[in-house]
Amino acid sequence: MQDIKSDVLIIGAGPAGLTAAQYAARAGKKVIVLEGRASSRLSAGYAIENYPGFPSIDSRDLLARFRDQAARFGAEFVKGDTLSMSLDADPKIVTTSEAMIEARAVILATGKPFPRERMIPGEERLIGLGVSYCAVCDGPLYRGREVAAYGPSAEAAEEVLALQQMGCRVRWVTGALKGKELPSEHVARVERQGIPVHRGAELKEIIGKDRVEKVVLKTDSGEELLDVTGVFLFREVPTGPLFSQAGLKLDHRQCLAVDRHQRTNLEGVFAAGDVTCGALQVVSAAGEGCIAALQAIAYLRKTEPAR
């Protein structure tokens, strides 16, 4: 696992995160931008006609300009989804499946919060108690035990194979398959290893009192119950539970609560953009990213160790 140190860690690479990266890097700080699996809304490609200075610009072009400018000032980019955060100490530590990132200040710019209604019943309650989003991190804990892996992607197929290599007795629940999402060769590769594949089955519920005990599958022929000790979910990681576990204050919409200086309730942790559920506009996200970066720089200056 990589060990990365930074002055400012920015989680999210949309307009808020990239603007924050520009300002912090231009101020001479070592800036890491963590790019997760969930891409910015701007990457969808649509015409933006209300961003100051541009009568009309393609959203992807604007996003690329944000990124290029941040990189030009020295911001570095790391790929990975956040799996855990320790934000109430110095340094603050954020882990992904491939890296542990230390930072003196953190700016959260993850975009619109993952909605609770998209979570599988039982998922939020059992995170860390059998529910995992990382095969490399948690797979060895389930060696010799029955686990389910869920996700309709080529990445999920690779993770299923990795779990088997770690000694897990794994079953792959593919979810609702669409031809473009999962080529048949990925399913065939998994099946050749003798791994049971529940094609087209949906994960309806995760059951367990203190730990994962069972999962309920929805199939074309009805419901099916599987006895498992762990569930690996390979899709976007829901931010709300991660934030609350890290001690961050959320509102009823799972949005991060900030003051007018983009400060959260934790010292040295700031938030900007759609994750705060503000105006939800590109220009406001960029403005909040600027404020968050300036506040992070001031925080670093105030907490700089005496020489």
TAZI-V488257 format. One record per residue. N is the residue number from 1. RES is the residue in three letters. PSI is psi in whole degrees, 0 to 359 (999 if undefined). BURIAL is # if it has 16 or more other ideal C-beta (glycine too) atoms within 10 Angstrom, else .. Layout:
# TAZI-V488257
N,RES,PSI,BURIAL ; N,RES,PSI,BURIAL
This chain:
# TAZI-V488257
1,MET,134,. ; 2,GLN,143,. ; 3,ASP,112,. ; 4,ILE,133,# ; 5,LYS,142,. ; 6,SER,162,# ; 7,ASP,312,# ; 8,VAL,124,# ; 9,LEU,127,# ; 10,ILE,120,# ; 11,ILE,108,# ; 12,GLY,137,# ; 13,ALA,44,# ; 14,GLY,195,# ; 15,PRO,324,# ; 16,ALA,310,# ; 17,GLY,319,# ; 18,LEU,326,# ; 19,THR,316,# ; 20,ALA,320,# ; 21,ALA,319,# ; 22,GLN,310,# ; 23,TYR,317,# ; 24,ALA,318,# ; 25,ALA,321,# ; 26,ARG,335,# ; 27,ALA,4,# ; 28,GLY,11,. ; 29,LYS,149,# ; 30,LYS,115,# ; 31,VAL,129,# ; 32,ILE,129,# ; 33,VAL,119,# ; 34,LEU,114,# ; 35,GLU,115,# ; 36,GLY,180,# ; 37,ARG,325,. ; 38,ALA,121,# ; 39,SER,161,. ; 40,SER,150,# ; 41,ARG,333,# ; 42,LEU,337,# ; 43,SER,350,. ; 44,ALA,331,. ; 45,GLY,93,. ; 46,TYR,163,. ; 47,ALA,129,. ; 48,ILE,122,# ; 49,GLU,6,. ; 50,ASN,22,. ; 51,TYR,124,# ; 52,PRO,133,. ; 53,GLY,348,. ; 54,PHE,103,. ; 55,PRO,326,. ; 56,SER,132,. ; 57,ILE,142,. ; 58,ASP,136,. ; 59,SER,325,# ; 60,ARG,323,. ; 61,ASP,317,. ; 62,LEU,317,# ; 63,LEU,318,# ; 64,ALA,323,. ; 65,ARG,318,. ; 66,PHE,311,# ; 67,ARG,314,# ; 68,ASP,320,. ; 69,GLN,319,# ; 70,ALA,317,# ; 71,ALA,323,# ; 72,ARG,328,. ; 73,PHE,356,# ; 74,GLY,3,. ; 75,ALA,140,# ; 76,GLU,148,. ; 77,PHE,134,# ; 78,VAL,133,# ; 79,LYS,142,. ; 80,GLY,152,# ; 81,ASP,140,# ; 82,THR,129,# ; 83,LEU,333,# ; 84,SER,155,# ; 85,MET,133,# ; 86,SER,103,. ; 87,LEU,0,# ; 88,ASP,19,. ; 89,ALA,180,. ; 90,ASP,115,. ; 91,PRO,163,# ; 92,LYS,146,# ; 93,ILE,129,. ; 94,VAL,133,# ; 95,THR,146,# ; 96,THR,185,# ; 97,SER,341,. ; 98,GLU,354,. ; 99,ALA,150,# ; 100,MET,118,. ; 101,ILE,124,# ; 102,GLU,141,# ; 103,ALA,148,# ; 104,ARG,334,# ; 105,ALA,149,# ; 106,VAL,135,# ; 107,ILE,120,# ; 108,LEU,118,# ; 109,ALA,54,# ; 110,THR,359,# ; 111,GLY,190,# ; 112,LYS,132,# ; 113,PRO,145,# ; 114,PHE,118,# ; 115,PRO,139,. ; 116,ARG,325,. ; 117,GLU,346,. ; 118,ARG,351,. ; 119,MET,151,# ; 120,ILE,135,# ; 121,PRO,128,. ; 122,GLY,343,# ; 123,GLU,306,# ; 124,GLU,318,. ; 125,ARG,332,. ; 126,LEU,14,# ; 127,ILE,128,# ; 128,GLY,355,. ; 129,LEU,33,. ; 130,GLY,339,# ; 131,VAL,125,# ; 132,SER,158,# ; 133,TYR,11,# ; 134,CYS,110,# ; 135,ALA,315,# ; 136,VAL,319,. ; 137,CYS,312,# ; 138,ASP,349,# ; 139,GLY,315,# ; 140,PRO,337,. ; 141,LEU,343,. ; 142,TYR,22,# ; 143,ARG,128,. ; 144,GLY,6,. ; 145,ARG,159,. ; 146,GLU,127,. ; 147,VAL,157,# ; 148,ALA,141,# ; 149,ALA,136,# ; 150,TYR,128,# ; 151,GLY,132,# ; 152,PRO,64,# ; 153,SER,162,# ; 154,ALA,324,. ; 155,GLU,318,. ; 156,ALA,320,# ; 157,ALA,317,# ; 158,GLU,320,. ; 159,GLU,324,# ; 160,VAL,314,# ; 161,LEU,322,# ; 162,ALA,319,# ; 163,LEU,319,# ; 164,GLN,319,# ; 165,GLN,334,. ; 166,MET,358,# ; 167,GLY,10,. ; 168,CYS,146,# ; 169,ARG,92,# ; 170,VAL,145,# ; 171,ARG,138,# ; 172,TRP,118,# ; 173,VAL,111,# ; 174,THR,338,# ; 175,GLY,184,# ; 176,ALA,109,. ; 177,LEU,139,. ; 178,LYS,143,. ; 179,GLY,321,. ; 180,LYS,337,. ; 181,GLU,321,. ; 182,LEU,97,# ; 183,PRO,147,. ; 184,SER,335,. ; 185,GLU,333,. ; 186,HIS,319,# ; 187,VAL,317,# ; 188,ALA,320,. ; 189,ARG,317,# ; 190,VAL,315,# ; 191,GLU,327,. ; 192,ARG,337,. ; 193,GLN,6,. ; 194,GLY,17,. ; 195,ILE,126,# ; 196,PRO,134,. ; 197,VAL,122,# ; 198,HIS,87,# ; 199,ARG,131,# ; 200,GLY,358,. ; 201,ALA,143,# ; 202,GLU,145,# ; 203,LEU,109,# ; 204,LYS,324,# ; 205,GLU,148,. ; 206,ILE,125,# ; 207,ILE,141,# ; 208,GLY,147,# ; 209,LYS,297,. ; 210,ASP,344,. ; 211,ARG,166,. ; 212,VAL,132,# ; 213,GLU,323,. ; 214,LYS,164,# ; 215,VAL,149,# ; 216,VAL,124,# ; 217,LEU,144,# ; 218,LYS,117,# ; 219,THR,175,. ; 220,ASP,333,. ; 221,SER,5,. ; 222,GLY,205,. ; 223,GLU,148,. ; 224,GLU,138,. ; 225,LEU,129,. ; 226,LEU,134,# ; 227,ASP,116,. ; 228,VAL,158,# ; 229,THR,350,# ; 230,GLY,154,# ; 231,VAL,123,# ; 232,PHE,119,# ; 233,LEU,121,# ; 234,PHE,84,# ; 235,ARG,186,# ; 236,GLU,136,. ; 237,VAL,126,# ; 238,PRO,128,# ; 239,THR,326,# ; 240,GLY,305,# ; 241,PRO,322,# ; 242,LEU,317,# ; 243,PHE,312,# ; 244,SER,323,. ; 245,GLN,331,. ; 246,ALA,356,# ; 247,GLY,11,. ; 248,LEU,143,# ; 249,LYS,129,. ; 250,LEU,156,# ; 251,ASP,186,. ; 252,HIS,345,. ; 253,ARG,6,. ; 254,GLN,21,# ; 255,CYS,149,# ; 256,LEU,133,# ; 257,ALA,126,. ; 258,VAL,160,# ; 259,ASP,188,. ; 260,ARG,352,. ; 261,HIS,15,. ; 262,GLN,23,# ; 263,ARG,135,# ; 264,THR,187,# ; 265,ASN,355,. ; 266,LEU,135,# ; 267,GLU,131,. ; 268,GLY,8,# ; 269,VAL,125,# ; 270,PHE,163,# ; 271,ALA,148,# ; 272,ALA,153,# ; 273,GLY,203,# ; 274,ASP,338,# ; 275,VAL,341,# ; 276,THR,357,# ; 277,CYS,44,# ; 278,GLY,234,# ; 279,ALA,343,. ; 280,LEU,40,. ; 281,GLN,153,. ; 282,VAL,316,# ; 283,VAL,321,. ; 284,SER,324,# ; 285,ALA,316,# ; 286,ALA,317,# ; 287,GLY,317,# ; 288,GLU,325,# ; 289,GLY,320,# ; 290,CYS,311,# ; 291,ILE,316,# ; 292,ALA,318,# ; 293,ALA,316,# ; 294,LEU,321,# ; 295,GLN,323,# ; 296,ALA,319,# ; 297,ILE,316,# ; 298,ALA,321,. ; 299,TYR,317,# ; 300,LEU,319,# ; 301,ARG,319,. ; 302,LYS,328,. ; 303,THR,10,. ; 304,GLU,128,. ; 305,PRO,140,. ; 306,ALA,140,. ; 307,ARG,999,.
